[in-house]
Amino acid sequence: MPAAKKAKYPFLFYGVDPADWFEGQDAPYHYELLFKTAPDAAARLKIARAFEEAVAESDSIGGKRRPWLWAGPWALVTVGVRAAEVEEQEEEDDDYGFDDEDDEDDLDGEDDDEDDEEMDDDAQQFLEDMAYTFRRVHEVAPLVEVVFAGAREPSRADPWEKWTTAQQAARTDGPRWGGWAKGLNLDVGAFPSHERSAAETVEDAKFEAERRRARKAAGIKEEEEDEDEEGEEADA
């Protein structure tokens, strides 16, 4: 019997590098994860450590944290973009929001292309870091599928996403999330779940405590949650 052909990529990933995505300052970005089997308590602790250790290596992932939500083999993960560079720039700006040396360029638009290119680079780094982070999670608890709810348009050329849609044209329909995500519309983008099923949604206090321990060990400063953000993507 011939040996089974090894998959080119570790799991299906819809929205790994979208052509366009919902962006906004301090916006929360939501990913739905489908594990091969529902992680038990021990597996969840490994996932918490793997996730936070990978995030600690990133210069782009950060933002206000929310608890993961669990529904059987599914998890809902929320991340943001680290704001350190923005804060540093604000300190350098004058009272009008301009860097003194660049006032003329900012006013006449000459630097617009450079700013756009820098923003594109930052976005690309965030997406690459998220892919790396989920690979690390996959190493401790096998994933079947990851969906980036913030993707407006599918990738035009990314090989991982091309491979994904060749294996399975549409994403797996997910659960109807409750808890803090109740009413959150995750299906306005390029990869909607067409029929969400009712499922018990839970937070795992031990998992969140392990995440905090891992962040503390990595020297990551905690950022408080902002309850007003909960409905942002629902309004997108």
N, C-alpha and C positions, 0 to 999 in steps of 0.2 A: 504494500500500500504506500503511495507517495506521501511524503511529509506534508502536513498542512502548511499552506502558504502564510507566512507571517504578515500581519497587517502593516501597512506602510506608516500609519500614525497610531498613537496609543488609544485614542478614543475619538468619537465623532465630536466635532466642534463647529457649531453654527455661530458665525459672527466672530471668528478668530481675528480677522483683520478686515472689518467692513469698509466698503467704499465711502460710507457716510454714517455718522452716528450722532445720537443726541448728546450735545455738549452744553455745558453751562457751569459757571463758577460755583464750586462747592456742590455740584450735582452728585447725587448718589447713583452708582451704576450697579445694576442687578444682574447676577448670573444664576441660572438654574443648573444644578448638577444632578445627574442621574447615575447613581452607583450601581455596580453589577448586582450587589445584594444590599439590603438595608444594613448599614453599619451598626454593630452592637456598641455597648458602652466603651469597651477597650479600643475598638477601631476608631471611634469618634475622638478619643484622646490623642491617638496617633495623627489623625487628620488635623486636629487643632494645632499640634506642634509643627507638623509639616507645612501647613498653610502660613502660620505666623513667622516661622523661620525663613520661608521664601520671601514673604512680604518685607521682612527686615533687610533683605539683600537689595531691595528695590529702592531707587531714588524717586520713583513716580507714584507708587501705590501708597495711599494714606487716607486722609479724610476722617470724618466722624464714623464711628463704628456702631453697627447694630448687631444684635444677636442673630446668629444663623437660625433659620427655621427649618424644621425637619418634618417630612411626611413620608414614612416608609423609606424607600431607596432614594428619595429626592431630598435635596437641600437647596435653600434659597440663600445666596450670599450677596452681601452689599459691601461695596468698596467705594473709595473716592480717590481723587488725585491729591498727592501730597502738596501742601501749599507753601513749603519753605521758600521756594524761589520767588513766589508772589510777594511774600512778606518782606523778603530782602529788598526787592525792587521798590516797594512802598517806602521803605526807610530811606532810600536814595533819592526819591522824587521830591520836588519842591511842593509848595502849598497848592499848586495848580495841577498836580499829578504828572508833571513833566520832569524828566531828568534835565537839569540845566544845560548840559552839553548838547542835548538832542532836541531842544525846543523847535528849532527851525525845521528840522527833518520831520518831526511829528506833525507840525502844522501844515507843511506842504505835501505830505504823503509820500516823501521819497523813501522812507524806511518801511512802508507797508509790506512790501514783498518779503523783506527780511523777517519782519514780525510774523507773517503768515507761515514762513518756512520754519521758524523756530517753534511755533505752535504745532505744526504738523509733526516735527521731530518729537516733541513732548508727547503728543497723542500716540505716535507710533511706539515710543518706548513703553508707555503705559500698557498698550495692547500686547506687546511682546512679553512684558513682565507678568501680565496676567496668564498668558499661555504657559510660561515657565512655572508659575505658581501652581497651576492645575496639574502640570506634569508631576510636580513634587507630591501633590496630594494623591495622584494616581499610583505612585510608587508604594504607598502605604495602604491604600484602599482603592481597588480598581474602579475606574470610571467607565461608563458606557457612552455618556453624552454630556456635553456642556453647551449651554445656550446663553449667548449674550443678549439680554433683552433690550439693550440700548442701541442695537444696530438698526439704522434706518434703511440701509441698502446692503445687499450681500457683497462680498468681495468680488472684484472683477478679475483677479488673477491669483489670489492666494492658493497655493497648492494644497494646503491642509483642508481648506474649505471646499475646494473642488473635489478632493478625495471624499470628503464627508458626504456631499450631496450625491456623489456617484454611488456610494454605499446605500444611502437612504435619502431619498429626495426631500422629505419633510421631517421636521423634528418630531420626537415623541411627544404626544400630548401630556401635559403636566397636571399637577393637582391644583385645586382651587385653594389658594393660600389664605390662611386666617391670621390671627395674631396681629402684630403691627402692620402686616402687609394686606390686611383685609381691605378690599376696595382698590388696591393698587393695580393699575392696568399695565400688565407686562406684555400685552399682545398688540401694541400699536406699531411695532417695528417690523423688520424684515422676516422674522422667524416666529410668528404667532403660534400659540397653542389653540387649535381650532375648537377643541372640546375639552374643557378642564373638568376633572372629576372631583367629587367631594372627597376630602381626606382630612384626617385629624392632623392638625398642625401643632407642633410643640417646639418650645425652646428647651435647651438642655443646659441646666445650671452648671453641671460639672464640666461640660465642654467649654462653656464660656470662661469658667475659672481657669481652665488649662490654657486657653488663649491668652488670658491676662498674664499668667505666669510666664508663658513663652515670650510675650512682648516685653515684660519686665526684664527677663534674662537677656533680651536683645537690646535693651536700653531704649525702647521706643516709648515716647511720651504719649500718654493717653489724651484723646480729644473727646470732649463731651458730645453726647448725641443732641441733635436738634429735632424736637418733635414736630416742628413746623414743616420739616422736609418730607414727611411721610407721604404726602399726596402729590409731590412734585411730578413724578413720572406719570401719574394717573392723568394729569392735566396736559401732558405733552401732546 
